[in-house]
Amino acid sequence: MQIVISRPYDDKEIVDTYVVDHDSKDKDFEVDWLKALETIQEKDPEYNVSQILVALKRKGWQIMHVSPVKVTY
């Protein structure tokens, strides 16, 4: 299991937090994320993160969205 933190819409205070896992433990979430992002950006330049998550779930990723977290710098 991995924890993934994503800052939506370049927000300076809120980050989305996900817990992700894949049955195949040798899968790299970041590599799969970037591939999905590239594919979706080509089809829809105004994409959103939920489109990427759907694509990753189709590739076998189990993704649980945890409540957003407010951060301070």
C-alpha positions in Angstrom: 0.0 0.0 0.0 1.1 3.5 -0.8 -0.1 7.0 0.2 -0.4 9.4 -2.6 -0.8 13.2 -2.1 -2.1 15.3 -5.0 -2.6 19.1 -4.9 -5.7 19.8 -7.0 -5.9 22.9 -9.2 -2.6 24.2 -7.8 -4.4 24.9 -4.5 -1.9 26.2 -1.9 -3.7 24.8 1.1 -5.7 21.7 0.2 -4.2 18.4 -0.9 -6.1 15.2 -1.8 -4.9 12.1 -0.2 -5.3 8.6 -1.6 -4.3 5.1 -0.3 -3.4 3.0 -3.3 -2.5 -0.7 -3.8 -2.2 -3.2 -6.6 -2.3 -7.0 -6.5 0.9 -7.0 -8.4 3.4 -5.6 -5.9 5.9 -4.7 -8.6 3.6 -2.1 -10.2 4.8 1.5 -9.9 1.9 3.9 -9.2 3.8 7.0 -10.4 4.7 5.4 -13.8 1.1 4.3 -14.3 -0.2 7.7 -13.2 2.0 9.5 -15.7 1.0 7.2 -18.5 -2.7 7.6 -17.8 -2.3 11.4 -17.5 -0.5 11.6 -20.9 -3.2 9.5 -22.6 -6.1 11.5 -21.1 -4.4 14.8 -21.9 -4.2 13.9 -25.5 -7.9 13.1 -25.6 -9.1 15.9 -23.4 -6.9 18.9 -22.6 -9.3 20.0 -19.9 -9.1 16.7 -18.0 -9.7 16.2 -14.3 -8.1 13.9 -11.7 -11.2 11.7 -11.5 -10.6 10.6 -15.2 -7.1 9.5 -14.3 -8.3 7.6 -11.3 -10.9 5.8 -13.4 -8.1 4.8 -15.9 -5.9 3.5 -13.0 -8.8 1.5 -11.5 -9.2 -0.2 -14.9 -5.6 -1.2 -14.7 -6.1 -2.9 -11.4 -5.3 -0.2 -9.0 -7.3 -0.1 -5.8 -7.8 3.5 -4.9 -9.3 4.8 -1.7 -9.8 8.6 -1.5 -9.2 9.8 2.0 -10.6 13.2 3.2 -8.7 16.2 1.9 -6.0 17.6 4.2 -5.3 21.3 4.8 -1.6 22.0 4.8 0.4 25.1 5.9 3.8 26.0 4.8 
